[in-house]
Amino acid sequence: MASLSVYIAPLLVFGLVVFVHELGHFVAAKLSGVYAPVFSLGWGRRLFGWKRGETDYRVSLIPLGGYVRMASRDDEALAGIEGADADRGSLNDTSAEAAKAAGTLWDPAGMAPFGPRAVPADRWVESKGTAARVFILSAGVIMNILLTMTVTSGLYYKYGNPYLPAVIDSVVPGAPAAAAGLMSGDRIVSINGEAVRGWDEVVARVSPITSGSVRLEIARGAERLERQLTPQVADVQDPVTGAAKKVGRVGIMVRDSVVREPVSLGQAVSNGSKATWGMARNVVTVLGGLVSGEVSAKNLGGPIQIARTSVQAARNGAETLWSLIAFLSLNIAILNLVPIPVLDGGQILLVLAERLKGGTFSMRTREAFARVGVLAVLALILLVTFNDLRSVFTQ
């Protein structure tokens, strides 16, 4: 498993997350009546695949990302911006040269670029209404969110609901817990009258208390005790944003004994939905921190870091690997909603702007809009690649 995971894990993580995203766009396009001649995993020249019906399902040369090619009235003008393969062929070209370029994919009864028939205008993306176009553009994000919820719910159902019981393993000498007489083996039952079961609940209730005291109810065997503690203030880094903050600490080390509580299918779906929402809030918080400067861009990782993390996750077992897939799928969903041209969010913004304008923008404006997006994405790729290489060579 360890040796195979070096090659299989990154492919599974990248491939599944991208496949699901592009599948969303593809299915939405088909449901909306848009002609979609290519569904590709990867970018660049076609390596292999198969053609079924109107669509060529392919794997392409560059194994990062993927795309669904959809019919557009501006197909030729946007060809270089979309980043598709060099031998894609124009949807407006039905000549003998097009047949030669299509090769074995040529269909004498098909539409361009794989046949002599021109694509009718009612199969273009632009021929569809605003709702349909927004549906097509947002479908990839929706599918990634559904993947995260499905995987997370499945993990809860298979492995149970994991939690650390609020059982003290040790206390820090001189800390408030030691001064209050707390001991190894004590179980925290409630905090300020509110029942707690897991360690995460203890941390959530104690950390915000940076002034005043806290009342703990302790179970020590069959005995119940109450202790009043005044938390010490500690400076820590936020686990999500990395920003400095002050929290309350009482000097307790938790016993490392994870308990897995079996859950029903309905409860697993509920837990998976809550976990997905929690991850989404964290991602949005990080993005907001990047904009405000609270989060350093040095923390961003790229394909190399994802591949390394995937391999490590595979070595730690299927649960860890699938958790990573769920996390990355949600990250891709949210990042695609950022209103940057060429990302889904930017394209949705353009469609809505055209609706408000009451007409389409000129080709020159759309090209400029797209090129700005390409430059922004390339800058991001360079940044995360630099961060990846720096982490590799400084370890």
C-alpha positions as CSV (number, residue, x, y, z in Angstrom):
1,M,0.0,0.0,0.0
2,A,2.8,2.4,0.9
3,S,4.6,2.1,-2.4
4,L,1.4,2.2,-4.5
5,S,0.1,5.2,-2.6
6,V,3.0,7.4,-3.9
7,Y,1.5,7.2,-7.4
8,I,-2.2,6.4,-6.8
9,A,-3.1,8.8,-4.0
10,P,-2.4,12.1,-5.8
11,L,-4.1,10.8,-8.9
12,L,-7.2,9.8,-6.9
13,V,-7.3,13.1,-5.1
14,F,-6.8,15.3,-8.1
15,G,-8.7,13.1,-10.5
16,L,-11.8,12.6,-8.4
17,V,-12.2,16.2,-7.3
18,V,-11.7,17.6,-10.8
19,F,-13.9,14.9,-12.4
20,V,-16.8,15.7,-10.1
21,H,-16.5,19.4,-10.7
22,E,-16.4,19.1,-14.5
23,L,-19.1,16.5,-14.4
24,G,-21.3,19.1,-12.8
25,H,-20.7,21.6,-15.7
26,F,-21.2,18.8,-18.2
27,V,-24.4,17.5,-16.9
28,A,-25.8,21.0,-16.5
29,A,-24.9,21.9,-20.1
30,K,-26.5,18.7,-21.4
31,L,-29.7,19.4,-19.3
32,S,-29.7,23.0,-20.7
33,G,-29.4,21.8,-24.3
34,V,-25.9,23.2,-24.8
35,Y,-23.6,21.3,-27.2
36,A,-20.6,19.9,-25.3
37,P,-18.2,18.1,-27.7
38,V,-15.4,17.6,-25.2
39,F,-15.2,16.4,-21.6
40,S,-11.5,16.3,-20.6
41,L,-9.5,15.4,-17.5
42,G,-6.4,17.4,-17.8
43,W,-5.4,20.2,-20.3
44,G,-3.5,20.2,-23.6
45,R,-3.2,17.6,-26.3
46,R,-5.5,14.6,-26.2
47,L,-3.7,11.4,-25.0
48,F,-6.5,8.9,-25.2
49,G,-10.3,8.5,-24.6
50,W,-13.4,7.5,-26.4
51,K,-16.2,9.2,-28.2
52,R,-19.8,8.4,-27.4
53,G,-22.6,10.3,-29.0
54,E,-21.7,14.0,-29.4
55,T,-19.0,14.0,-26.8
56,D,-15.3,13.0,-26.8
57,Y,-14.5,11.8,-23.3
58,R,-10.7,12.2,-23.0
59,V,-7.6,12.3,-20.8
60,S,-5.2,15.1,-21.8
61,L,-1.5,15.7,-21.5
62,I,-1.3,18.1,-18.5
63,P,-2.8,16.2,-15.5
64,L,-3.9,19.3,-13.6
65,G,-7.5,20.4,-13.8
66,G,-9.8,19.7,-16.7
67,Y,-12.5,21.3,-18.7
68,V,-15.8,20.8,-20.5
69,R,-15.8,22.4,-24.0
70,M,-19.2,24.0,-24.7
71,A,-20.5,25.6,-28.0
72,S,-20.1,29.4,-28.1
73,R,-20.5,31.9,-30.8
74,D,-17.1,33.3,-29.8
75,D,-15.4,29.9,-30.0
76,E,-12.5,30.9,-32.2
77,A,-11.8,34.1,-30.4
78,L,-11.8,32.5,-27.0
79,A,-9.9,29.3,-28.0
80,G,-6.5,30.5,-26.8
81,I,-7.9,31.9,-23.5
82,E,-9.8,28.7,-22.5
83,G,-6.5,26.8,-22.5
84,A,-7.8,23.8,-24.4
85,D,-5.7,21.6,-26.6
86,A,-3.9,23.0,-29.6
87,D,-5.6,20.6,-32.1
88,R,-9.1,21.3,-30.8
89,G,-10.6,22.4,-34.1
90,S,-13.1,25.2,-34.5
91,L,-16.8,24.7,-33.9
92,N,-17.3,26.9,-37.0
93,D,-15.0,24.9,-39.2
94,T,-16.6,22.1,-41.3
95,S,-13.9,21.9,-44.0
96,A,-11.8,19.1,-45.2
97,E,-9.0,20.3,-43.0
98,A,-11.3,19.9,-40.0
99,A,-12.0,16.3,-40.9
100,K,-8.2,15.7,-41.2
101,A,-7.6,17.3,-37.7
102,A,-10.4,15.2,-36.1
103,G,-8.9,12.0,-37.5
104,T,-10.6,8.9,-36.1
105,L,-13.1,11.0,-34.2
106,W,-14.6,12.3,-37.4
107,D,-18.3,11.5,-37.8
108,P,-19.8,12.1,-41.2
109,A,-23.2,12.8,-39.6
110,G,-21.9,14.8,-36.6
111,M,-21.4,18.4,-35.8
112,A,-18.1,20.4,-35.7
113,P,-15.4,19.8,-34.7
114,F,-16.0,16.1,-35.3
115,G,-18.4,16.4,-38.2
116,P,-19.4,18.5,-41.3
117,R,-22.5,20.0,-39.7
118,A,-22.4,23.5,-38.2
119,V,-23.5,23.9,-34.6
120,P,-26.9,25.5,-34.6
121,A,-27.2,28.8,-32.7
122,D,-29.8,27.4,-30.2
123,R,-27.1,25.0,-28.9
124,W,-24.7,27.8,-28.0
125,V,-24.2,28.8,-24.4
126,E,-25.2,32.4,-25.2
127,S,-28.5,31.3,-26.6
128,K,-29.7,30.2,-23.1
129,G,-31.3,32.4,-20.5
130,T,-29.6,33.9,-17.5
131,A,-30.9,31.2,-15.1
132,A,-29.6,28.4,-17.4
133,R,-26.2,30.0,-17.8
134,V,-25.8,30.6,-14.1
135,F,-26.9,26.9,-13.5
136,I,-24.2,25.7,-15.9
137,L,-21.5,27.8,-14.3
138,S,-22.4,27.0,-10.7
139,A,-23.0,23.3,-11.3
140,G,-19.3,22.4,-10.7
141,V,-19.3,24.1,-7.4
142,I,-22.6,22.4,-6.4
143,M,-21.1,19.0,-7.3
144,N,-18.0,19.6,-5.2
145,I,-20.1,20.6,-2.2
146,L,-22.2,17.5,-2.7
147,L,-19.0,15.4,-2.9
148,T,-17.7,16.8,0.4
149,M,-21.1,16.2,2.1
150,T,-21.3,12.6,0.7
151,V,-17.8,11.7,1.6
152,T,-18.0,13.2,5.1
153,S,-21.3,11.6,5.8
154,G,-20.0,8.3,4.6
155,L,-17.0,8.6,6.9
156,Y,-19.3,9.3,9.9
157,Y,-21.5,6.3,8.9
158,K,-18.6,3.9,8.5
159,Y,-16.3,4.9,11.2
160,G,-18.7,6.5,13.7
161,N,-18.6,9.9,15.4
162,P,-15.1,10.3,16.8
163,Y,-14.5,12.4,19.9
164,L,-12.1,12.8,22.8
165,P,-13.8,12.3,26.1
166,A,-13.1,15.1,28.6
167,V,-10.9,13.0,30.8
168,I,-7.8,14.6,32.3
169,D,-4.5,12.8,31.6
170,S,-2.3,15.2,33.5
171,V,-2.3,18.7,34.9
172,V,0.5,21.3,34.5
173,P,2.3,22.0,37.8
174,G,1.4,25.5,39.1
175,A,-1.5,26.0,36.6
176,P,-5.0,26.8,37.8
177,A,-6.1,23.1,37.4
178,A,-3.3,22.0,39.7
179,A,-4.1,24.7,42.2
180,A,-7.7,23.6,42.3
181,G,-6.7,20.0,43.0
182,L,-7.7,18.4,39.7
183,M,-6.1,15.0,39.1
184,S,-5.3,12.5,36.4
185,G,-8.4,10.4,35.6
186,D,-10.9,13.2,36.6
187,R,-13.7,13.6,34.0
188,I,-15.1,17.1,33.3
189,V,-18.9,16.8,33.5
190,S,-20.0,20.4,33.1
191,I,-18.7,23.9,32.7
192,N,-20.6,26.8,34.3
193,G,-23.6,24.4,34.6
194,E,-23.5,23.3,30.9
195,A,-22.9,19.6,30.3
196,V,-19.9,18.6,28.3
197,R,-18.8,15.3,26.9
198,G,-15.9,15.8,24.5
199,W,-12.6,17.7,24.9
200,D,-13.6,20.1,22.0
201,E,-16.5,21.3,24.1
202,V,-14.2,22.0,27.0
203,V,-11.8,24.0,24.8
204,A,-14.7,25.9,23.2
205,R,-16.1,27.0,26.6
206,V,-12.8,27.7,28.4
207,S,-10.8,29.5,25.7
208,P,-13.0,32.6,25.5
209,I,-12.6,33.2,29.2
210,T,-9.7,35.7,29.4
211,S,-11.0,37.4,32.5
212,G,-13.1,36.1,35.5
213,S,-13.5,32.5,36.6
214,V,-15.0,29.3,35.4
215,R,-16.9,26.6,37.4
216,L,-16.1,23.0,36.6
217,E,-18.0,19.9,37.8
218,I,-15.7,16.9,38.0
219,A,-16.5,13.2,38.2
220,R,-13.9,11.4,40.2
221,G,-15.0,7.8,40.4
222,A,-18.5,7.8,42.0
223,E,-17.8,11.2,43.6
224,R,-18.9,14.6,42.1
225,L,-16.8,17.7,42.8
226,E,-17.1,21.3,41.9
227,R,-14.1,23.6,41.5
228,Q,-13.8,27.3,40.7
229,L,-10.8,28.2,38.4
230,T,-9.4,31.4,37.1
231,P,-8.0,30.7,33.6
232,Q,-4.5,32.0,32.7
233,V,-4.3,34.1,29.5
234,A,-2.2,32.7,26.8
235,D,-1.1,34.0,23.4
236,V,-1.7,31.5,20.6
237,Q,-2.1,31.3,16.9
238,D,-5.6,30.8,15.4
239,P,-5.5,27.3,13.9
240,V,-7.4,28.5,10.8
241,T,-6.0,31.9,10.0
242,G,-2.7,31.8,11.9
243,A,-3.4,35.2,13.5
244,A,-2.3,35.9,17.1
245,K,-5.1,35.8,19.7
246,K,-5.5,35.6,23.5
247,V,-7.3,32.6,25.0
248,G,-8.0,31.2,28.5
249,R,-6.0,28.1,29.7
250,V,-6.3,26.1,32.9
251,G,-3.4,23.7,32.4
252,I,-5.1,20.4,31.6
253,M,-3.7,17.7,29.2
254,V,-6.4,15.5,27.8
255,R,-6.2,11.7,27.7
256,D,-5.5,10.6,24.1
257,S,-8.2,7.9,23.8
258,V,-10.5,8.6,20.9
259,V,-14.0,7.1,21.2
260,R,-16.1,6.3,18.1
261,E,-19.8,6.5,18.6
262,P,-21.9,4.5,16.1
263,V,-24.5,6.7,14.3
264,S,-27.5,6.1,12.1
265,L,-27.5,7.0,8.5
266,G,-29.7,10.1,9.2
267,Q,-27.3,11.2,11.9
268,A,-24.3,10.6,9.7
269,V,-25.8,12.9,7.0
270,S,-26.6,15.5,9.6
271,N,-23.0,15.3,11.0
272,G,-21.6,15.4,7.5
273,S,-23.6,18.5,6.6
274,K,-22.5,20.3,9.8
275,A,-18.9,19.3,9.2
276,T,-19.1,20.6,5.6
277,W,-20.5,23.9,6.8
278,G,-17.8,24.2,9.4
279,M,-15.1,23.6,6.8
280,A,-16.7,26.2,4.5
281,R,-16.6,28.8,7.2
282,N,-12.9,28.1,7.9
283,V,-12.1,28.4,4.2
284,V,-14.0,31.7,3.9
285,T,-12.3,33.0,7.0
286,V,-8.9,32.2,5.5
287,L,-9.8,33.9,2.2
288,G,-10.9,37.0,4.2
289,G,-7.7,36.9,6.1
290,L,-5.7,36.8,2.9
291,V,-7.5,39.9,1.7
292,S,-7.1,41.8,5.0
293,G,-3.5,40.7,5.4
294,E,-4.1,38.7,8.6
295,V,-3.2,35.5,6.8
296,S,0.2,35.3,5.0
297,A,0.2,34.2,1.4
298,K,3.2,32.0,2.4
299,N,0.7,29.6,3.9
300,L,-0.8,28.8,0.5
301,G,0.1,25.4,-0.9
302,G,-0.1,24.2,-4.5
303,P,-0.1,20.9,-6.5
304,I,3.2,19.7,-5.0
305,Q,2.0,20.2,-1.4
306,I,-1.3,18.5,-2.3
307,A,0.5,15.6,-3.8
308,R,2.7,15.2,-0.8
309,T,-0.2,15.5,1.6
310,S,-2.2,12.9,-0.5
311,V,0.6,10.4,-0.2
312,Q,0.9,10.9,3.6
313,A,-2.9,10.7,3.9
314,A,-2.9,7.4,2.0
315,R,-0.2,6.0,4.3
316,N,-2.4,6.9,7.3
317,G,-5.3,5.0,6.0
318,A,-8.5,5.3,3.9
319,E,-10.3,7.5,6.4
320,T,-7.6,10.2,6.3
321,L,-7.3,10.0,2.5
322,W,-11.1,10.4,2.0
323,S,-11.1,13.3,4.6
324,L,-8.5,15.0,2.5
325,I,-10.6,14.5,-0.7
326,A,-13.6,16.0,1.1
327,F,-11.6,19.0,2.3
328,L,-10.0,19.7,-1.1
329,S,-13.3,19.4,-2.9
330,L,-14.8,22.0,-0.7
331,N,-11.8,24.3,-1.2
332,I,-12.1,24.0,-4.9
333,A,-15.8,24.8,-4.7
334,I,-15.3,28.0,-2.7
335,L,-12.3,29.1,-4.6
336,N,-14.2,28.8,-7.9
337,L,-16.8,31.2,-6.5
338,V,-14.2,34.0,-6.1
339,P,-15.2,36.7,-8.7
340,I,-12.0,36.4,-10.7
341,P,-12.4,36.2,-14.5
342,V,-12.1,32.6,-15.9
343,L,-13.2,31.2,-12.6
344,D,-16.8,30.2,-12.2
345,G,-17.5,33.1,-9.9
346,G,-16.1,35.6,-12.4
347,Q,-18.1,34.1,-15.2
348,I,-21.3,34.2,-13.2
349,L,-20.6,37.9,-12.4
350,L,-20.2,38.6,-16.1
351,V,-23.5,36.9,-16.9
352,L,-25.3,38.8,-14.2
353,A,-23.7,42.1,-15.4
354,E,-24.9,41.5,-18.9
355,R,-28.4,40.9,-17.6
356,L,-28.3,44.2,-15.8
357,K,-26.8,45.9,-18.8
358,G,-29.6,44.5,-21.0
359,G,-27.2,43.1,-23.6
360,T,-23.9,41.4,-24.1
361,F,-20.5,43.0,-23.7
362,S,-18.3,43.5,-26.8
363,M,-15.9,40.7,-27.8
364,R,-13.0,43.1,-27.0
365,T,-14.4,43.6,-23.4
366,R,-14.9,39.9,-22.8
367,E,-11.4,39.1,-24.1
368,A,-9.9,41.7,-21.8
369,F,-11.9,40.4,-18.9
370,A,-10.8,36.9,-19.6
371,R,-7.1,37.8,-20.0
372,V,-7.1,39.6,-16.6
373,G,-8.4,36.4,-15.1
374,V,-5.7,34.3,-16.8
375,L,-3.0,36.6,-15.5
376,A,-4.5,36.4,-12.0
377,V,-4.6,32.6,-12.0
378,L,-1.1,32.4,-13.4
379,A,0.1,34.7,-10.6
380,L,-1.6,32.4,-8.1
381,I,0.0,29.3,-9.7
382,L,3.4,30.9,-9.5
383,L,2.9,31.9,-5.9
384,V,1.8,28.4,-4.7
385,T,4.4,26.7,-6.7
386,F,7.1,28.9,-5.1
387,N,5.7,28.1,-1.7
388,D,5.7,24.4,-2.5
389,L,9.3,24.4,-3.7
390,R,10.4,26.5,-0.7
391,S,8.8,24.0,1.7
392,V,10.5,21.1,-0.2
393,F,14.0,22.6,-0.1
394,T,13.8,24.0,3.4
395,Q,12.8,20.8,5.2
